[in-house]
Amino acid sequence: VICIRTMLSAMRMQRVVSSAGKKFSSAVAKPIVNSHNEFDLLEEVIVGKVEGATIPEWHVSGKAVWPEKWWDMYKTQSGQSFPPEMINKAAADLDNFAKILEAEGVTVRRPEVTKEDFSQPYVTPDFECTNGLYAAMPRDILMVVGNEIIEAPMAWRSRFFEYRPYRKLIKEYFHKGAKWTAAPKPLMSDELYEPESTFKAGHAGAFVTTEFEPVFDAAEFTRIGKDLFVQRSQVTNNFGIEWMRRHLGPDYNIHVLDFQDKNAMHIDGTFIPLAPGKLL
């Protein structure tokens, strides 16, 4: 899930006209997107959808975080759908979670997904990929800092187009007054990754991403007001952390943490603020 609003806000609007004559609404009071931490009272949230999920292409970036016992599956079954029983159970879990949130008065939004979204191959000038992954985890691709929605660049080729199922929602929030920033889209050329022939997964200090260009997942950041915590990981490099630091500017403090587990997919596998003064 990705938290969109944690404070109720009634928004006053004014009309402005673009050069093309299209009218846009510009917020002059409290924005509809407004979230500063992980524990305030939740009012609106995006819950992912697992339908159409496909097994991602084998790549050294996955080797860095996937347990070795699953490597053969990724090598031989990439591009195929996950087993139907697994998809059905995961979909039921997410649907039930959405119902629980709605029963508590939370507005739940879902991404737009079709079965074909992630099964198609794609080619860029820098790489080819047999298929995508899913739209199950909006927390990975989107983060909210105050009234700003930030699209993460990601670091896996199989997640290059993962922003697409959320674009309709993001445009809606933008028209209601939210700021919207898409971080620089990486080339994801071979220069971004350590060679598979020499990369040793699990070794201390062995990161699969280089500093060729800025990459990060949104789920690598945890917010506590004006303080954001992040780790250098297999999907987030120092270049990406520095981009975020400069983008947010002096009003925010970026703290880089270091953990014993270098292969956790994201920081919330290790570090979760539960409430003021309480940390898991």
Secondary structure, DSSP 8 states (H G I E B T S, - for coil): -EEEESS-----EEEEE-TTS-EEEEESS--S-BB-BSSS---EEE--B-TT-B-----HHHHTTS-GGGHHHHHHHTTSB--HHHHHHHHHHHHHHHHHHHHTT-EEE-----TTTTTS-EE-SS-EES----BS-HHHHEEEEBTEEEE---S-GGGTTTTGGGHHHHHHHHHTT-EEEE-------GGGB--TTT--TT-TT--SB-SSS----GGGEEEETTEEEEE--SS--HHHHHHHHHHHGGGSEEEEE--S-TT-SSGGGT--EEETTEE-
